[in-house]
């Protein structure tokens, strides 16, 4: 016999989970103690949302289950945003929340998480794939199994269990459970897909973050090269295809390139969509006049296939990597028609100007800052982009040298989530080179997690673009409504002092050269680093296509 909390800890250890993220509270302390007994490091985050973001980054990097813990009541509600973000990122995170005592349900309780107080099970339902309350220890095994299976079935995602303190401490018969084996059936209509691709006409591949989820980088490249079809990415798909490939058009939508816009202009015969819901951020700039005649949409979830662009759509449902590999097998018996494409026909040359490295103006432009980063970081550096103008500059101007090294969410879009994602990723893979690109607004929201990075040796380089305002909203309000209200900070963040106050090595940079020098110092430092880049507040970000 073992306590429920012990069984949880034993399974996490068996599954290779070496870090669990959260904030302790009375209702979950039995589990935290048993994690410690199993040699699992409990990472004390600064806010439950930060803990959830860190767990999501951990799951992304390890490509397996991660765990975040919050106590009952507000500890659970603080995790809700992180659960929504994990769901948008398709990451298997187990959120565990507590309850004071199931035996006392119905009485007045502090931080009650049942229907008599804050019903966490109901609250988690829209932002997870499964949410349940374990009210008896003898039902724990069943609920635990359901939760893990749901996290791994179909499109991966977060799940939630609310387990009361007295249930956690109750002994039950021991059992062993394995993580589910991932089984991906092949779509039955791949022959139709090949026939449609082989038709003559102007074509494009539009790749989203589903390619990240499937780790289908090689397959995407092989597909593009086999048929000679150019590739553009959604904002969330940034990082799935290398920038300097002769079939790369860069990004489309917010932060999109002139090359991608020029290619799409005038319409398309076929658009091959891979792993994207085609949100408004992706579709910005696309209108009915340049809609494709046909769409092939590769996606694991059919919910949004054929809905964002309402033209004739062939859905290829299932895992992208699996279906592309199955398609390659079929190509052995079929002729392939390669599309004629020359990137130089759509290349837009930037106007000549003074090199960013030689300028000494203050403050620097965001474009200059991104170009400095582009030069300074190695090809295998992992960059996590936060939600805001800063990352849209990177979507347009940062080069992808190695697929799978740039992550950004363009669906749920929590400001500050990348701070936690980068920390979790670094703890999962200590040898990886991890950089977080964030802004002053994001740092105001979740920047205290930099302290978590310092405390647990997650030596992330945090680059904070500081222009004293919530830039993307400020620009949107000004251009669309004629006036921006509530977007400028009357007292600017001093990110250098903020970072230093939490124990990080910190720099403040006013010029591109200072930024370049600071990055070189950060790369050599064996510690968490904050680099504050003072950015021109009047620069117009590449986000104006969205109404």
C-alpha positions as CSV (number, residue, x, y, z in Angstrom):
1,X,0.0,0.0,0.0
2,X,1.2,3.5,-0.8
3,X,-0.3,7.0,-0.4
4,X,-1.9,8.5,-3.5
5,X,0.8,11.3,-3.3
6,X,3.6,8.6,-3.2
7,X,2.1,6.8,-6.2
8,X,2.0,10.1,-8.2
9,X,5.7,10.9,-7.3
10,X,6.8,7.3,-8.2
11,X,5.2,7.5,-11.6
12,X,6.7,11.0,-12.3
13,X,10.1,9.7,-11.5
14,X,9.6,6.6,-13.6
15,X,8.5,8.7,-16.5
16,X,11.7,10.8,-16.4
17,X,10.1,13.9,-14.9
18,X,12.9,15.5,-12.8
19,X,11.3,18.9,-12.2
20,X,7.8,19.8,-11.1
21,X,6.8,23.4,-11.0
22,X,4.5,25.2,-8.6
23,X,3.9,27.1,-5.4
24,X,3.2,25.1,-2.2
25,X,0.1,25.4,-0.1
26,X,-1.5,23.2,2.7
27,X,-3.7,21.2,0.4
28,X,-0.8,20.0,-1.8
29,X,2.1,19.6,0.7
30,X,1.8,15.8,0.9
31,X,2.6,15.6,-2.8
32,X,5.4,18.1,-2.6
33,X,7.1,16.1,0.2
34,X,6.8,12.9,-1.7
35,X,8.3,14.5,-4.8
36,X,11.3,15.4,-2.7
37,X,11.6,11.9,-1.4
38,X,11.7,10.6,-5.0
39,X,14.6,13.0,-5.8
40,X,12.3,15.2,-8.0
41,X,13.2,18.9,-7.7
42,X,10.2,21.0,-6.8
43,X,10.7,24.3,-8.6
44,X,9.3,27.2,-6.5
45,X,8.0,29.6,-9.0
46,X,7.0,33.2,-8.3
47,X,3.4,32.9,-9.5
48,X,1.3,29.8,-10.4
49,X,0.9,31.1,-14.0
50,X,4.7,31.2,-14.2
51,X,4.8,27.6,-12.9
52,X,2.4,26.5,-15.6
53,X,4.4,28.3,-18.3
54,X,7.6,26.7,-17.0
55,X,5.9,23.2,-17.1
56,X,4.8,23.9,-20.7
57,X,8.4,24.8,-21.7
58,X,9.6,21.6,-20.0
59,X,7.1,19.5,-21.9
60,X,8.0,21.2,-25.2
61,X,11.7,20.5,-24.8
62,X,11.3,17.0,-23.4
63,X,8.5,16.1,-25.8
64,X,6.8,14.4,-22.8
65,X,4.5,15.0,-19.9
66,X,5.2,17.8,-17.5
67,X,3.6,18.7,-14.2
68,X,2.5,22.0,-12.5
69,X,1.0,22.2,-9.0
70,X,-1.1,24.8,-7.3
71,X,-3.0,24.8,-4.0
72,X,-6.7,25.1,-3.8
73,X,-8.8,28.2,-4.5
74,X,-6.6,31.1,-5.9
75,X,-3.6,28.7,-6.4
76,X,-5.8,26.9,-8.9
77,X,-7.3,29.9,-10.6
78,X,-3.8,31.4,-11.1
79,X,-3.0,28.3,-13.2
80,X,-5.9,28.7,-15.6
81,X,-4.1,31.1,-17.9
82,X,-1.1,28.7,-18.1
83,X,-3.5,25.9,-18.9
84,X,-5.1,27.9,-21.8
85,X,-1.6,28.7,-23.1
86,X,-0.5,25.0,-22.9
87,X,-3.7,24.0,-24.8
88,X,-2.9,26.5,-27.5
89,X,0.6,25.1,-27.7
90,X,-0.6,21.5,-27.8
91,X,1.5,20.5,-24.8
92,X,0.8,17.6,-22.4
93,X,0.9,19.3,-19.0
94,X,-0.8,17.7,-15.9
95,X,-2.1,20.5,-13.7
96,X,-2.7,19.3,-10.1
97,X,-4.7,21.4,-7.7
98,X,-5.7,20.7,-4.1
99,X,-8.7,21.0,-1.8
100,X,-8.6,21.4,2.0
101,X,-10.6,18.2,2.8
102,X,-13.1,16.3,0.8
103,X,-14.6,15.0,4.0
104,X,-15.5,18.6,5.0
105,X,-17.1,19.5,1.7
106,X,-20.3,21.5,2.3
107,X,-18.9,23.3,5.3
108,X,-17.3,26.8,5.2
109,X,-13.7,26.3,4.1
110,X,-10.9,28.6,3.3
111,X,-9.8,28.3,-0.4
112,X,-12.7,25.8,-1.1
113,X,-12.3,24.3,-4.6
114,X,-15.6,22.5,-4.8
115,X,-19.0,23.7,-6.0
116,X,-19.4,25.4,-2.6
117,X,-16.5,27.7,-3.3
118,X,-14.3,28.1,-6.4
119,X,-15.2,25.1,-8.6
120,X,-11.9,24.5,-10.2
121,X,-13.0,21.4,-12.1
122,X,-15.5,23.5,-14.0
123,X,-13.1,26.4,-14.5
124,X,-10.4,24.1,-16.0
125,X,-12.8,22.4,-18.4
126,X,-12.6,24.9,-21.3
127,X,-8.8,25.2,-21.1
128,X,-7.9,21.5,-20.8
129,X,-8.8,18.3,-22.5
130,X,-9.9,16.7,-19.2
131,X,-10.7,18.1,-15.8
132,X,-11.9,16.0,-12.8
133,X,-12.1,16.0,-9.0
134,X,-10.8,12.9,-7.2
135,X,-13.1,12.6,-4.3
136,X,-12.2,9.0,-3.2
137,X,-8.8,7.4,-3.1
138,X,-10.2,4.2,-4.6
139,X,-11.1,6.1,-7.8
140,X,-7.7,7.7,-8.2
141,X,-6.2,5.1,-10.5
142,X,-9.1,5.5,-12.9
143,X,-9.0,9.3,-13.0
144,X,-5.2,9.4,-13.3
145,X,-5.3,7.0,-16.2
146,X,-8.0,8.9,-18.0
147,X,-6.1,12.2,-17.5
148,X,-2.8,10.8,-18.9
149,X,-4.5,9.1,-21.9
150,X,-6.4,12.3,-22.7
151,X,-3.2,14.4,-22.5
152,X,-1.6,12.1,-25.2
153,X,-4.6,11.2,-27.4
154,X,-5.1,13.0,-30.7
155,X,-3.9,16.6,-30.4
156,X,-1.8,16.6,-27.2
157,X,-2.8,19.0,-24.5
158,X,-3.2,19.8,-20.8
159,X,-5.3,18.0,-18.3
160,X,-6.3,18.8,-14.7
161,X,-6.9,16.8,-11.5
162,X,-8.2,18.4,-8.3
163,X,-7.1,16.1,-5.5
164,X,-8.0,16.9,-1.9
165,X,-5.3,16.8,0.9
166,X,-7.0,13.9,2.7
167,X,-7.2,11.9,-0.6
168,X,-3.6,12.5,-1.3
169,X,-2.6,11.2,2.1
170,X,-4.8,8.0,1.8
171,X,-3.1,4.7,1.1
172,X,-4.2,2.5,-1.7
173,X,-3.0,-0.6,-3.5
174,X,0.2,0.1,-5.6
175,X,-0.1,0.0,-9.4
176,X,2.2,0.8,-12.4
177,X,1.2,2.7,-15.4
178,X,3.1,3.5,-18.6
179,X,2.8,6.7,-20.6
180,X,0.5,6.0,-23.6
181,X,2.1,4.9,-26.9
182,X,1.5,7.4,-29.6
183,X,-0.4,5.8,-32.5
184,X,-1.0,7.9,-35.6
185,X,-3.2,6.5,-38.3
186,X,-2.6,7.5,-42.0
187,X,-5.2,9.6,-43.7
188,X,-7.1,7.6,-46.3
189,X,-7.2,10.3,-49.0
190,X,-3.5,10.9,-49.7
191,X,-3.9,9.8,-53.4
192,X,-6.4,12.7,-53.9
193,X,-3.8,14.9,-52.3
194,X,-1.0,13.9,-54.7
195,X,-3.3,14.3,-57.7
196,X,-4.2,17.8,-56.7
197,X,-0.6,18.8,-56.1
198,X,0.4,17.4,-59.5
199,X,-1.9,19.7,-61.3
200,X,-0.3,22.7,-63.0
201,X,-0.6,26.1,-61.4
202,X,0.8,28.5,-58.8
203,X,1.2,26.8,-55.5
204,X,2.4,27.6,-51.9
205,X,3.0,25.7,-48.7
206,X,1.8,27.5,-45.6
207,X,3.3,26.0,-42.5
208,X,2.2,26.6,-38.9
209,X,3.2,25.6,-35.5
210,X,1.6,22.1,-36.0
211,X,4.9,21.3,-37.8
212,X,6.6,22.1,-34.5
213,X,4.2,19.8,-32.6
214,X,4.8,17.0,-35.1
215,X,8.6,17.7,-35.3
216,X,8.0,17.3,-39.1
217,X,10.9,19.7,-40.1
218,X,12.7,17.2,-42.4
219,X,9.4,16.0,-43.9
220,X,8.3,19.6,-44.7
221,X,11.6,20.3,-46.4
222,X,11.5,17.1,-48.4
223,X,7.9,17.8,-49.5
224,X,8.8,21.3,-50.6
225,X,11.9,20.1,-52.5
226,X,10.1,17.2,-54.1
227,X,7.4,19.3,-55.7
228,X,9.4,22.5,-55.9
229,X,6.8,24.5,-54.0
230,X,7.8,27.6,-52.0
231,X,7.1,27.7,-48.3
232,X,5.8,30.6,-46.2
233,X,5.0,30.3,-42.5
234,X,2.4,31.7,-40.1
235,X,3.7,33.8,-37.2
236,X,3.4,30.7,-35.0
237,X,5.1,28.6,-37.7
238,X,8.2,30.7,-37.6
239,X,11.1,28.4,-37.1
240,X,9.8,25.4,-39.0
241,X,11.7,26.2,-42.2
242,X,15.1,27.7,-42.7
243,X,15.2,31.3,-43.9
244,X,17.8,31.1,-46.6
245,X,16.5,28.0,-48.4
246,X,15.8,28.8,-52.1
247,X,12.1,27.9,-51.5
248,X,11.6,30.1,-48.5
249,X,9.3,33.1,-48.7
250,X,9.5,33.9,-45.0
251,X,6.5,34.6,-42.9
252,X,3.0,35.8,-44.0
253,X,0.5,37.7,-41.9
254,X,1.6,39.8,-39.0
255,X,5.4,40.2,-39.2
256,X,5.2,38.9,-42.8
257,X,7.8,39.5,-45.5
258,X,7.4,41.5,-48.6
259,X,8.4,38.3,-50.6
260,X,5.5,36.3,-49.2
261,X,3.0,39.2,-49.9
262,X,4.3,39.6,-53.4
263,X,4.0,35.9,-54.2
264,X,0.4,35.6,-52.8
265,X,-0.7,38.8,-54.7
266,X,-2.9,38.0,-57.6
267,X,-4.0,34.7,-56.2
268,X,-3.0,31.0,-56.1
269,X,-4.2,27.8,-57.7
270,X,-3.3,25.7,-54.7
271,X,-2.4,26.4,-51.1
272,X,-1.1,23.5,-49.0
273,X,-1.8,24.4,-45.3
274,X,0.2,22.4,-42.7
275,X,-0.6,22.6,-39.0
276,X,-2.3,25.9,-38.6
277,X,-5.8,27.0,-37.7
278,X,-5.2,30.1,-39.8
279,X,-6.0,32.7,-37.2
280,X,-6.6,36.4,-37.9
281,X,-2.9,37.0,-37.2
282,X,-1.9,34.6,-39.9
283,X,-4.5,35.8,-42.4
284,X,-3.7,39.5,-42.0
285,X,-3.2,40.8,-45.5
286,X,-5.1,38.0,-47.2
287,X,-8.4,38.9,-48.8
288,X,-10.9,37.3,-51.2
289,X,-9.1,38.7,-54.2
290,X,-6.0,36.5,-53.6
291,X,-7.7,33.4,-52.1
292,X,-6.5,30.2,-53.6
293,X,-8.7,28.1,-55.9
294,X,-8.1,25.0,-53.8
295,X,-6.7,24.2,-50.4
296,X,-5.1,21.0,-49.0
297,X,-5.2,21.3,-45.2
298,X,-2.9,18.9,-43.1
299,X,-4.1,19.1,-39.5
300,X,-4.6,16.7,-36.6
301,X,-7.9,18.5,-35.7
302,X,-10.6,19.0,-38.2
303,X,-12.3,21.8,-36.2
304,X,-11.0,24.7,-38.3
305,X,-10.3,23.0,-41.7
306,X,-12.0,24.8,-44.5
307,X,-13.5,27.5,-42.3
308,X,-11.0,30.4,-42.3
309,X,-10.5,30.3,-46.1
310,X,-13.8,29.1,-47.5
311,X,-12.8,27.6,-50.8
312,X,-12.7,24.0,-52.0
313,X,-10.7,22.2,-49.2
314,X,-9.2,18.7,-49.0
315,X,-8.6,17.9,-45.4
316,X,-5.7,15.5,-44.6
317,X,-6.5,14.6,-41.0
318,X,-3.8,13.3,-38.6
319,X,-0.2,13.7,-37.6
320,X,1.7,15.7,-40.2
321,X,4.9,13.7,-40.0
322,X,3.1,10.4,-40.3
323,X,1.0,11.6,-43.3
324,X,3.9,13.1,-45.2
325,X,6.0,10.0,-44.7
326,X,3.1,7.9,-46.0
327,X,2.7,10.3,-49.0
328,X,6.4,9.8,-49.8
329,X,5.9,6.1,-49.9
330,X,3.1,6.5,-52.4
331,X,5.3,8.7,-54.6
332,X,7.4,5.7,-55.5
333,X,4.6,4.6,-57.9
334,X,3.6,8.0,-59.2
335,X,5.1,10.7,-61.3
336,X,5.8,14.0,-59.7
337,X,5.3,17.4,-61.3
338,X,7.7,20.1,-60.0
339,X,6.5,23.6,-59.9
340,X,8.7,26.3,-61.6
341,X,9.7,28.7,-58.9
342,X,12.5,31.3,-58.6
343,X,12.7,33.2,-55.3
344,X,14.6,36.0,-57.1
345,X,11.3,36.9,-59.0
346,X,9.8,37.9,-55.6
347,X,12.9,39.1,-53.7
348,X,12.5,42.6,-52.2
349,X,15.8,44.4,-51.6
350,X,15.9,46.5,-48.5
351,X,17.0,50.1,-49.1
352,X,20.7,50.6,-48.6
353,X,21.5,52.2,-45.3
354,X,24.2,52.5,-42.7
355,X,25.1,49.2,-41.1
356,X,23.4,48.6,-37.7
357,X,26.8,47.7,-36.2
358,X,28.2,51.1,-37.1
359,X,25.4,53.3,-35.9
360,X,25.6,55.0,-32.6
361,X,22.1,56.4,-32.3
362,X,20.0,56.2,-29.1
363,X,17.6,54.6,-28.7
364,X,18.2,51.9,-31.3
365,X,15.5,50.6,-33.6
366,X,13.9,47.2,-33.0
367,X,14.9,46.1,-36.5
368,X,18.5,46.9,-35.7
369,X,18.3,45.0,-32.4
370,X,16.9,41.9,-34.1
371,X,19.6,42.1,-36.8
372,X,22.2,42.2,-34.0
373,X,20.7,39.1,-32.4
374,X,20.6,37.4,-35.8
375,X,24.3,37.9,-36.2
376,X,25.3,37.2,-32.5
377,X,23.5,33.9,-31.8
378,X,24.6,30.4,-33.0
379,X,22.4,28.5,-35.4
380,X,21.3,26.0,-32.7
381,X,20.2,28.7,-30.2
382,X,16.6,28.3,-29.1
383,X,14.7,31.5,-29.2
384,X,11.3,31.8,-27.4
385,X,9.4,34.9,-28.5
386,X,6.9,36.5,-26.2
387,X,3.6,38.0,-27.3
388,X,4.1,41.6,-28.6
389,X,5.7,43.8,-31.2
390,X,9.2,42.7,-30.2
391,X,8.6,39.1,-31.6
392,X,6.9,40.3,-34.7
393,X,10.0,42.2,-35.6
394,X,11.9,38.9,-35.1
395,X,9.3,37.0,-37.2
396,X,10.1,39.4,-40.1
397,X,13.9,39.9,-39.6
398,X,15.4,37.0,-37.6
399,X,16.8,34.3,-39.7
400,X,16.1,30.6,-39.1
401,X,19.3,28.7,-39.7
402,X,18.2,25.4,-38.1
403,X,14.5,24.4,-38.0
404,X,13.0,23.9,-34.6
405,X,14.9,26.8,-32.9
406,X,12.2,29.5,-32.8
407,X,8.9,29.3,-30.8
408,X,6.0,31.7,-30.7
409,X,2.3,31.4,-30.1
410,X,-0.1,33.3,-32.3
411,X,-3.4,31.9,-30.9
412,X,-3.8,32.3,-27.1
413,X,-1.1,34.9,-26.9
414,X,-0.3,35.3,-23.2
415,X,2.0,38.3,-22.6
416,X,4.9,36.9,-20.5
417,X,4.5,33.2,-21.2
418,X,7.8,32.9,-23.1
419,X,9.7,33.9,-19.9
420,X,8.4,30.7,-18.3
421,X,8.6,28.6,-21.4
422,X,12.3,29.4,-21.8
423,X,13.0,28.6,-18.1
424,X,11.3,25.2,-18.3
425,X,13.0,24.4,-21.6
426,X,16.4,25.3,-20.1
427,X,15.8,23.1,-17.0
428,X,14.7,20.2,-19.3
429,X,17.9,20.6,-21.4
430,X,20.6,22.4,-19.4
431,X,23.1,22.2,-22.3
432,X,20.8,24.0,-24.7
433,X,21.4,27.6,-25.6
434,X,18.2,29.3,-24.7
435,X,17.2,32.9,-25.3
436,X,13.9,34.7,-24.4
437,X,12.9,37.7,-26.5
438,X,10.4,39.7,-24.5
439,X,9.1,43.2,-23.9
440,X,8.7,45.6,-21.0
441,X,5.0,45.0,-20.9
442,X,5.5,41.2,-20.7
443,X,8.2,41.7,-18.1
444,X,5.9,43.8,-15.9
445,X,3.4,40.8,-16.0
446,X,5.6,37.8,-15.5
447,X,9.2,39.1,-15.1
448,X,9.6,37.9,-11.5
449,X,10.1,34.4,-13.0
450,X,13.6,35.6,-13.9
451,X,14.2,35.0,-10.2
452,X,13.1,31.4,-10.6
453,X,15.7,31.1,-13.4
454,X,18.4,32.5,-11.1
455,X,17.5,30.3,-8.2
456,X,17.5,27.0,-10.2
457,X,20.5,27.7,-12.5
458,X,18.4,28.1,-15.6
459,X,20.9,30.3,-17.4
460,X,18.6,31.8,-20.0
461,X,19.5,35.1,-21.8
462,X,16.5,37.4,-21.5
463,X,16.5,40.2,-24.0
464,X,13.9,42.8,-23.1
465,X,12.9,45.4,-25.7
466,X,11.9,48.5,-23.7
467,X,10.0,51.3,-25.3
468,X,7.9,52.3,-22.3
469,X,4.6,51.1,-23.6
470,X,2.4,48.2,-24.7
471,X,3.6,48.8,-28.3
472,X,1.4,46.6,-30.3
473,X,-1.8,47.8,-28.7
474,X,-0.6,51.4,-28.8
475,X,0.0,51.2,-32.5
476,X,-3.2,49.4,-33.3
477,X,-5.3,51.9,-31.3
478,X,-3.5,54.9,-32.8
479,X,-3.9,53.7,-36.4
480,X,-7.4,52.3,-36.2
481,X,-9.1,54.6,-33.7
482,X,-7.0,57.7,-34.0
483,X,-6.0,57.7,-30.3
484,X,-4.3,55.4,-27.9
485,X,-5.4,55.3,-24.2
486,X,-3.9,53.3,-21.4
487,X,-0.9,52.0,-23.4
488,X,2.0,54.1,-22.1
489,X,3.8,53.5,-18.7
490,X,4.2,56.8,-16.9
491,X,7.1,55.3,-15.1
492,X,9.2,53.1,-17.4
493,X,10.5,49.8,-16.3
494,X,14.2,49.8,-15.4
495,X,14.9,46.2,-16.5
496,X,18.6,46.3,-15.7
497,X,17.9,47.2,-12.0
498,X,14.9,44.7,-12.0
499,X,17.2,41.9,-13.2
500,X,19.9,42.8,-10.8
501,X,17.5,42.8,-7.9
502,X,16.7,39.2,-8.6
503,X,20.4,38.1,-8.9
504,X,20.8,38.2,-12.6
505,X,23.7,39.7,-14.5
506,X,22.1,42.7,-16.2
507,X,23.0,45.2,-19.0
508,X,21.3,48.2,-20.4
509,X,21.9,49.0,-24.0
510,X,21.1,52.2,-25.9
511,X,22.9,51.3,-29.2
512,X,23.3,48.4,-31.5
513,X,26.9,48.1,-30.7
514,X,26.2,48.0,-26.9
515,X,23.7,45.3,-27.6
516,X,26.2,43.3,-29.6
517,X,28.8,43.6,-26.9
518,X,26.3,42.6,-24.1
519,X,25.2,39.5,-26.0
520,X,28.9,38.4,-26.3
521,X,29.3,38.9,-22.6
522,X,26.1,37.0,-21.8
523,X,27.2,34.0,-24.0
524,X,30.3,33.7,-21.9
525,X,28.6,34.2,-18.5
526,X,27.6,31.1,-16.6
527,X,24.5,32.7,-15.1
528,X,21.1,34.1,-15.9
529,X,21.4,37.3,-17.9
530,X,19.0,40.2,-18.5
531,X,19.8,42.5,-21.4
532,X,17.6,45.6,-21.6
533,X,17.5,47.1,-25.1
534,X,16.2,50.6,-25.2
535,X,14.1,50.8,-28.3
536,X,12.8,53.7,-30.3
537,X,9.2,54.3,-29.1
538,X,8.1,55.9,-32.4
539,X,9.1,53.0,-34.6
540,X,6.1,51.4,-36.4
541,X,6.0,47.6,-35.8
542,X,5.2,45.1,-38.6
543,X,1.7,44.5,-37.1
544,X,-0.4,47.0,-38.9
545,X,-2.1,44.6,-41.4
546,X,-4.4,43.4,-38.7
547,X,-7.5,45.6,-38.3
